[in-house]
Amino acid sequence: MSTLIIEDVKLTVFRRPEPGHARSAMIKGQSTMKLLTEIVAVQITTDEGVTGETFSLGGGMGMAHYLASTMKPALIGRNPADREAIWQDLWDLSRLWFPPLFALGTVDVALWDLYAKSVNSPIHEVLGTYRRKIPAYASSMTKENVGEFVEEALKYKERGYQGYKLHVWAEPDRDIEACIAVREAVGDSYPLMIDVVAGYNQQDALRVGRVLDELKFLWYEEPLRDYDLHGYRMLSEKLNVAVCGGETNEGGLYSRAELVSSRAVDIVRGDPSFTYGIGHTRKIAALAEAFGINFEVHTNPNPMMDAAGLQVALSVKNTSFFEQLVPESLYNFGVEEPVFIDDEGFAHAPDGPGLGLKIDWDFVNRYKIAEL
């Protein structure tokens, strides 16, 4: 096979329209995720016309200018087969660039999409396939009241999803009420998780965690800020529910090594957007596997990055679920077909090489702001 050379990196900034029910697209009051956001569509093209592509997790014009001025020059003329060498170069340079957390991962995902397309294989096969489908759980937005959590949990259980996660208010008494109500509604054996989005102090986190033990929740995600290793170790030692963290830590593999080796968490989190790309995220999964714990892939309100996370999960033994933000209609934008979840609640490997998803360029161009 001839050597491919990267000839161009095209960056298209678009502003996706505000969803019809903006209130249903929020996570926690202080950490609002309104999906009115500017996204960068990245295309990396070789001399033989093979193109890898993905979406950034937001960032808009600032992200596009950053990628154009710093990462694009480092990609031109490189062989996309040399993804690890390219990643290491970008990682070294980023020490003084202070890039947005998602910049390197965005470029890396497009590179993996490009390379896998060049060998006509899905990314999970390039990584080494462990399975071709994986259980999916429904991951809520923050609701107006307890009843809305109950209603949604029952809806997605009936739909076939194999678990449900509450993004709660970070108000301990109210959160406990919601968790009790949902557990009573779905029954004792249905997998439930809670994500506090780093909203508690240590005392509240321990109090809520003891209730989760009684309710037999599967995991307890981000009760504290990521840097509070002392607090995370305390929770992991005192609680039976699996403490899950490390989602937004900078440093990727290198910062999560301390989380895992010190048993500050029972489950470590990451995804190709937050943790610097596909290859690096796969390394974090291997680190967790070596220490006998699970690595659970975090989702994004972004269908291309979700496909990237799924490709990693399909190559990993110590991952239990694919996380699907719900309602799904809020997140299935800008692609021809999203990730498929069947009636039994399994997310399936997309058909086709690379990520397996295709950007809907009519959609992108309709809402385009600029091209760089």
Secondary structure as GFF3:
##gff-version 3
##sequence-region A 1 372
A	DSSP	beta_strand	6	15	.	.	.	ID=ss1
A	DSSP	three_ten_helix	22	25	.	.	.	ID=ss2
A	DSSP	beta_strand	38	46	.	.	.	ID=ss3
A	DSSP	beta_strand	51	55	.	.	.	ID=ss4
A	DSSP	alpha_helix	60	66	.	.	.	ID=ss5
A	DSSP	pi_helix	67	71	.	.	.	ID=ss6
A	DSSP	alpha_helix	72	75	.	.	.	ID=ss7
A	DSSP	alpha_helix	83	97	.	.	.	ID=ss8
A	DSSP	alpha_helix	103	118	.	.	.	ID=ss9
A	DSSP	alpha_helix	123	127	.	.	.	ID=ss10
A	DSSP	beta_strand	133	139	.	.	.	ID=ss11
A	DSSP	alpha_helix	146	159	.	.	.	ID=ss12
A	DSSP	beta_strand	164	167	.	.	.	ID=ss13
A	DSSP	alpha_helix	172	186	.	.	.	ID=ss14
A	DSSP	beta_strand	192	195	.	.	.	ID=ss15
A	DSSP	alpha_helix	202	215	.	.	.	ID=ss16
A	DSSP	beta_strand	219	221	.	.	.	ID=ss17
A	DSSP	alpha_helix	229	238	.	.	.	ID=ss18
A	DSSP	beta_strand	242	245	.	.	.	ID=ss19
A	DSSP	alpha_helix	252	261	.	.	.	ID=ss20
A	DSSP	beta_strand	267	270	.	.	.	ID=ss21
A	DSSP	alpha_helix	278	290	.	.	.	ID=ss22
A	DSSP	beta_strand	294	297	.	.	.	ID=ss23
A	DSSP	alpha_helix	303	313	.	.	.	ID=ss24
A	DSSP	beta_strand	322	325	.	.	.	ID=ss25
A	DSSP	three_ten_helix	328	330	.	.	.	ID=ss26
A	DSSP	beta_strand	346	348	.	.	.	ID=ss27
A	DSSP	alpha_helix	361	366	.	.	.	ID=ss28
A	DSSP	beta_strand	368	371	.	.	.	ID=ss29
###
